[in-house]
Every structure is written in structure tokens, then in C-alpha cells.
Amino acid sequence: MQKNEKINAWIEEFLASDPPRSKSLVMTIFGDAIVPHGGMVWTGSLIELLAPFGVNDRLLRTSVFRLAQEGWLGAQRDGRRSSYAITPDAMRRFSRAFRRIYAPLHVHWNGQWTLVLAADGLEAPARSQLRKELLWEGYSVIAPGIAGHPAGDMEALEDVLARLGLLQKVYVVHASEVPGLRARPLGEMVAEGWDLSEVAAGYEKFVARFGALPALLDDAAAIEPEQAFVLRTLLIHAYRRVQLHDPQLPTELLPDSWPGARAYALASQLYRILTAPAERHILSALQREDPRAPQPEPSFHHRFGGLR
């Protein structure tokens, strides 16, 4: 088997054993490949980018239609052609989620917790939606009506509260231990608030699945741009599925030998190897429908601590 054929065989085995859902895959490609190039793509280019994953024209159109219905994508027509872009309302959440994926693991604990207290007058639907959004942001419900996080992202929290119209309806405070009072340490709340076993297992599976790729790529001839794009997309798609369920706890409060650190190091290594040839394929596909499709924005090169 030729060296590059081994890479194709790895891709085929991955897609056969764990085929990504088309709608979720479209979201991965938008965040990883399209947003850095201006955030807009013509349908023809999107069809070309999805084709190596076995996503046909009909399935793609169904996926983007549903994403448009859910408010993630907006569609525009120009004659017989159509294009899709992230809607302004969705862009902040979208960008924050993907920035989190590529961010280095450097969150440290200052000994405080951020607590969100729902007032008694908050109606049940609003309380339920707030709980859902805070859980997605990594918070834990530590007592009835109280959600907490030891390293809460204030920008993300303010965005959630503003989007739900709850800025003036909940209390947000920082809590720290009282000096001299021999109560339980605040760090022990992590064990009660989060079950990290599934996240840890997800990271272990990611490392096991992608751990052989660096040697395979090192042994291969010059990788083809489309191969690099497919591998980079599968890498981020798999990493995103685990990482976005990680509550992003401070390093001091994580278990010893936390597998998230190994997963991040592997994702970072592979992303650096694959990015240059993958970008050639992405830009070629985008410029086939729009010759003015731009190079990636400067912030793209800051991913995983710096790609250059």
C-alpha cells in the first residue's frame, strides 16, 4: 500500500466506524474553515468541501436549511446561486465556542467561585432556560437556584444573561473562603458538582483514535491538500465533541494526569501539521465560486497558541 493510500485507508475506516452527522459536520466546517475566510460560502463551494465525507447535495441542503431554521445560518440568493453565512445573532456564541476549542489550557484558580443566584420571582421557563445555558457554559447547579463555577468566563456569562433578558433578574457574586473558619475547602465542591468521568473517557478515546496519525503523516509523502482538509476537519470535529462538554475547570482542581492535556497537545500538533495544505484546499474551493474569497484573517494564526 502506498504511503498516501494508508492515510486514505485511515480516513475511510474513520468515516465507516464513526460517521459524523451532516448538520454537525457543517457546523464544524463553518467554524474551522469558513469563518476565518469571511464567514460566507456559496453552496457550490460547500458541496465541494462536504463531498469527501460522503455528504451529498441533497443531505447538505437539508442540513443548511435546518441550521437556517434554527437561526445559525442566513441564506442569500444571487440569481440561481445561493450563499450561507453565520447570522449576526449566532456569531458571538459561535465564535466564542470555537475560540474556546483552540485556546491553550492555562486557566488557573484564584480561590474564588462565580455564583449565579436566581431570584425567587424568576418564572419557571426562564429559570429552566438559564439552567440549560449555564450548564452549557460549564457551570454546575450546586444548590437549588444557585449555579457556580470556579473559573467563570464573565464575557460569556454576561452574553448569556443579556440574550435571555435576565441581566436585572439574577444576582452574580464572587465567593471565597472565610479566613480562619475551619469549614470544608471550596475546592472540594468540584467533586460534588461535576462528574468528569465521561469527559475524561472522551479525551482518552480521542487520543487513542488520533494518536497514530503523527507517525503516519511523518511516514507519508507530501500530503494532498484535500487529505489534509479532511483530516483537519475530522480532528476538530472529534475534539469539539469532547471539548465543548468539558466544564473548563482550573488546572489546580482537575484530577492528576488529566487526559484533556494530552488531547490538547495532540490536537495542537496535528493541526499545525495539517493547516498549510488544508488551507490550500479550502481557499481553492472557496475561490472556485468567488475569486475574491479572502485569505484567513490574522486571528486564525493564533489558534492552538500560534500556528507559525
Salt bridges, closest charged atoms under 4 A:
ASP18 OD2 - ARG241 NH1 3.22
ASP32 OD2 - ARG232 NE 2.93
ASP32 OD1 - ARG303 NH1 3.13
GLU48 OE2 - ARG288 NH2 2.82
ASP57 OD1 - ARG61 NE 2.44
GLU70 OE2 - LYS23 NZ 2.67
GLU133 OE1 - ARG93 NH2 3.73
GLU133 OE2 - ARG163 NH1 3.31
GLU137 OE2 - ARG96 NH2 2.94
ASP159 OD1 - ARG92 NH2 3.21
ASP159 OD2 - ARG96 NH1 3.14
ASP159 OD2 - ARG163 NH2 3.76
GLU188 OE1 - ARG184 NE 2.93
GLU192 OE2 - ARG184 NH1 2.79
GLU204 OE2 - ARG262 NH2 2.96
GLU252 OE2 - HIS108 ND1 2.91
GLU279 OE1 - HIS37 NE2 2.68
GLU279 OE2 - ARG232 NH1 3.04
GLU289 OE1 - ARG81 NH1 3.10
ASP290 OD1 - ARG292 NE 3.74
